[in-house]
């Protein structure tokens, strides 16, 4: 795991309100030395919350132009369950290309990596890192930080849901941050060996986290534990 992950996770754990998430997004941008970090979620009822480092003028312009209809990132990620590199989305239409040209003019980078998140009661969220660079740099960046970014995206989402007072997100006894990390990686398809490597721990330590989570969730086995963690809102994939 990259050196920045554990300290930053603690920053999220210490967040007291939505304003702290805004500050955290700015800190993460500086830690990663990239242009932008953005988190945005929409509840089933249409209520929205966003934090991030995009210029407020761009956010206002985006809404005025109704870019939600043509934005390939939104359109592509809403249909996906896995992270998406912007280069692999569909930018073939004239409207999509014009949108990107306008976004760059307003300070966005040409590269992006977005993580779609689906939570309880129809919530949809998107966590994005954005930067101006060539393809080689961005490929290396995403390969180096992909696992950490996935976990941080879920941590942002968990905090936002907590602050919004979402009910029925799990049993009274919650999972620890490391237990959530372990369950999340297993849920997105990592083997135990891969998950242990991603978290920079031994497989034995990983097994301790998994068994502890399984006990708290009242699950019969690991697969059952992952399913319960997802259904109760501890992890969202």
C-alpha positions as CSV (number, residue, x, y, z in Angstrom):
1,X,0.0,0.0,0.0
2,X,1.3,3.5,-0.9
3,X,2.7,5.4,2.1
4,X,0.0,8.0,2.0
5,X,-2.9,5.7,2.4
6,X,-2.9,4.9,6.2
7,X,-2.4,8.5,7.4
8,X,-5.1,9.7,5.0
9,X,-7.5,7.0,6.1
10,X,-7.1,8.3,9.6
11,X,-7.9,11.9,8.3
12,X,-11.2,10.5,7.0
13,X,-11.9,8.7,10.2
14,X,-11.4,11.9,12.1
15,X,-13.7,13.9,9.9
16,X,-16.6,15.4,11.8
17,X,-18.8,16.9,9.1
18,X,-19.2,17.3,5.3
19,X,-16.9,20.4,5.4
20,X,-14.1,18.1,6.7
21,X,-14.6,15.9,3.6
22,X,-14.0,19.0,1.4
23,X,-10.8,19.7,3.3
24,X,-9.8,16.0,2.9
25,X,-10.3,16.1,-0.8
26,X,-7.9,19.1,-1.0
27,X,-5.4,17.2,1.2
28,X,-5.5,14.1,-1.0
29,X,-5.0,16.2,-4.1
30,X,-1.8,17.6,-2.6
31,X,-0.6,14.2,-1.3
32,X,-0.9,12.7,-4.7
33,X,0.4,15.8,-6.5
34,X,-2.4,15.8,-9.1
35,X,-4.8,18.4,-10.3
36,X,-8.1,17.3,-8.9
37,X,-9.9,15.0,-6.5
38,X,-13.7,14.9,-6.5
39,X,-16.4,12.9,-4.7
40,X,-20.1,13.3,-5.6
41,X,-23.1,11.3,-4.5
42,X,-26.8,11.2,-5.4
43,X,-29.4,9.5,-3.1
44,X,-32.4,7.7,-4.5
45,X,-34.6,10.7,-3.6
46,X,-32.3,13.0,-5.7
47,X,-30.5,14.7,-2.8
48,X,-26.9,15.5,-3.8
49,X,-23.6,16.2,-2.1
50,X,-20.3,16.9,-3.6
51,X,-16.8,17.9,-2.5
52,X,-13.7,18.3,-4.4
53,X,-11.2,20.6,-6.1
54,X,-12.9,21.5,-9.4
55,X,-13.2,25.3,-9.9
56,X,-16.7,26.4,-8.7
57,X,-17.1,28.3,-12.0
58,X,-16.8,25.0,-13.8
59,X,-19.3,23.3,-11.6
60,X,-21.8,26.1,-12.2
61,X,-21.1,26.1,-15.9
62,X,-21.5,22.3,-16.0
63,X,-25.0,22.5,-14.5
64,X,-26.0,25.5,-16.7
65,X,-25.0,23.6,-19.8
66,X,-26.8,20.4,-18.6
67,X,-23.6,18.4,-19.3
68,X,-25.0,15.6,-17.3
69,X,-26.7,14.4,-20.5
70,X,-23.5,14.1,-22.5
71,X,-20.7,13.6,-20.0
72,X,-19.1,10.2,-21.0
73,X,-17.8,9.8,-17.4
74,X,-21.3,9.9,-15.9
75,X,-22.9,7.9,-18.7
76,X,-20.1,5.3,-18.7
77,X,-19.7,4.9,-14.9
78,X,-23.4,4.7,-14.2
79,X,-23.4,1.5,-16.3
80,X,-20.4,0.0,-14.6
81,X,-19.5,-1.5,-11.3
82,X,-15.7,-1.3,-11.7
83,X,-13.3,1.7,-11.9
84,X,-12.9,3.3,-15.3
85,X,-10.0,5.1,-16.9
86,X,-11.4,7.9,-18.9
87,X,-9.4,6.9,-22.0
88,X,-11.5,3.7,-22.1
89,X,-14.8,5.5,-22.1
90,X,-16.7,6.5,-25.3
91,X,-15.6,9.9,-26.5
92,X,-16.5,9.4,-30.1
93,X,-19.5,11.7,-30.3
94,X,-19.1,15.4,-31.3
95,X,-20.9,16.4,-28.1
96,X,-18.5,14.4,-25.9
97,X,-15.4,15.9,-27.6
98,X,-16.8,19.4,-27.3
99,X,-17.5,18.7,-23.6
100,X,-13.9,17.6,-23.0
101,X,-12.6,20.7,-24.8
102,X,-14.7,22.9,-22.6
103,X,-13.7,21.1,-19.4
104,X,-10.0,21.5,-20.2
105,X,-10.6,25.2,-20.8
106,X,-12.1,25.4,-17.3
107,X,-9.1,23.8,-15.7
108,X,-9.7,20.1,-15.8
109,X,-7.0,17.7,-16.8
110,X,-7.1,15.4,-19.9
111,X,-6.7,12.3,-17.8
112,X,-9.2,10.8,-15.3
113,X,-9.9,7.7,-13.2
114,X,-13.4,7.3,-11.8
115,X,-14.7,4.8,-9.3
116,X,-18.5,4.2,-9.3
117,X,-20.1,3.3,-6.0
118,X,-23.5,2.0,-5.3
119,X,-24.8,2.2,-1.8
120,X,-28.0,1.5,0.2
121,X,-31.4,2.6,-0.9
122,X,-30.4,3.5,-4.5
123,X,-27.5,5.8,-3.7
124,X,-25.0,6.3,-6.5
125,X,-21.6,8.0,-6.0
126,X,-18.6,8.7,-8.0
127,X,-15.0,9.3,-6.8
128,X,-12.6,10.8,-9.4
129,X,-9.0,11.7,-9.7
130,X,-8.1,14.0,-12.6
131,X,-4.8,15.3,-14.0
132,X,-3.1,16.8,-17.0
133,X,-0.4,14.4,-18.3
134,X,0.6,12.1,-21.1
135,X,-0.7,8.6,-21.3
136,X,2.5,7.0,-20.0
137,X,2.5,9.0,-16.7
138,X,-1.2,8.3,-16.1
139,X,-0.9,4.6,-16.7
140,X,1.9,4.4,-14.2
141,X,0.0,6.6,-11.7
142,X,-3.2,4.5,-11.9
143,X,-1.3,1.2,-11.7
144,X,0.6,2.4,-8.6
145,X,-2.5,3.8,-6.7
146,X,-5.5,1.9,-8.0
147,X,-6.0,-0.3,-5.0
148,X,-5.6,2.5,-2.5
149,X,-7.9,4.8,-4.5
150,X,-10.6,2.1,-4.5
151,X,-10.5,1.9,-0.7
152,X,-10.3,5.6,-0.2
153,X,-13.4,6.1,-2.5
154,X,-15.4,3.7,-0.2
155,X,-14.1,5.5,2.9
156,X,-15.3,8.8,1.5
157,X,-18.7,7.3,0.7
158,X,-19.0,5.7,4.1
159,X,-18.3,9.0,5.8
160,X,-20.8,10.9,3.6
161,X,-23.5,8.4,4.4
162,X,-22.7,8.6,8.1
163,X,-23.0,12.4,8.0
164,X,-26.3,12.2,6.0
165,X,-27.8,10.0,8.7
166,X,-28.5,7.0,6.6
167,X,-30.3,4.4,8.6
168,X,-30.1,0.7,8.8
169,X,-26.5,0.5,7.5
170,X,-25.5,-2.4,9.6
171,X,-25.6,-4.0,13.1
172,X,-24.9,-1.9,16.1
173,X,-21.3,-3.3,16.3
174,X,-19.5,-1.9,13.3
175,X,-16.5,-3.1,11.3
176,X,-13.1,-1.6,11.8
177,X,-11.4,0.3,8.9
178,X,-9.1,-2.6,8.3
179,X,-12.0,-5.1,8.3
180,X,-13.8,-2.9,5.8
181,X,-10.7,-2.8,3.6
182,X,-10.3,-6.6,3.7
183,X,-14.0,-7.1,2.9
184,X,-13.9,-4.5,0.1
185,X,-11.0,-6.1,-1.7
186,X,-12.5,-9.6,-1.5
187,X,-15.8,-8.2,-2.8
188,X,-14.2,-6.7,-5.9
189,X,-12.5,-10.0,-6.7
190,X,-9.1,-10.0,-5.1
191,X,-7.7,-13.3,-3.8
192,X,-6.6,-13.4,-0.2
193,X,-3.0,-13.2,-1.4
194,X,-3.7,-10.2,-3.5
195,X,-5.7,-8.5,-0.8
196,X,-2.9,-9.1,1.7
197,X,-0.3,-7.6,-0.7
198,X,-2.6,-4.6,-1.4
199,X,-2.9,-3.9,2.4
200,X,0.8,-4.6,3.0
201,X,0.0,-7.2,5.6
202,X,0.6,-11.0,5.9
203,X,-2.1,-13.4,4.9
204,X,-2.3,-14.5,8.5
205,X,-3.1,-10.9,9.6
206,X,-5.6,-10.7,6.7
207,X,-7.3,-13.9,8.0
208,X,-7.6,-12.3,11.4
209,X,-9.5,-9.3,9.9
210,X,-11.7,-11.5,7.8
211,X,-12.6,-13.8,10.7
212,X,-13.3,-10.8,13.0
213,X,-15.6,-9.3,10.4
214,X,-17.3,-12.6,9.8
215,X,-18.0,-12.9,13.6
216,X,-19.4,-9.4,13.8
217,X,-21.6,-9.9,10.8
218,X,-22.9,-13.3,12.0
219,X,-21.8,-14.9,8.8
220,X,-21.3,-18.6,8.1
221,X,-18.2,-18.2,5.9
222,X,-16.2,-15.5,4.0
223,X,-18.6,-15.4,1.0
224,X,-21.5,-14.9,3.4
225,X,-19.6,-12.2,5.3
226,X,-18.9,-10.2,2.1
227,X,-22.6,-10.5,1.1
228,X,-23.8,-9.3,4.5
229,X,-21.2,-6.5,4.5
230,X,-22.6,-5.3,1.2
231,X,-26.3,-5.7,2.1
232,X,-25.8,-3.8,5.4
233,X,-24.0,-0.9,3.7
234,X,-20.5,-1.5,5.3
235,X,-19.0,-1.8,1.8
236,X,-20.4,-0.7,-1.6
237,X,-19.2,-2.2,-4.8
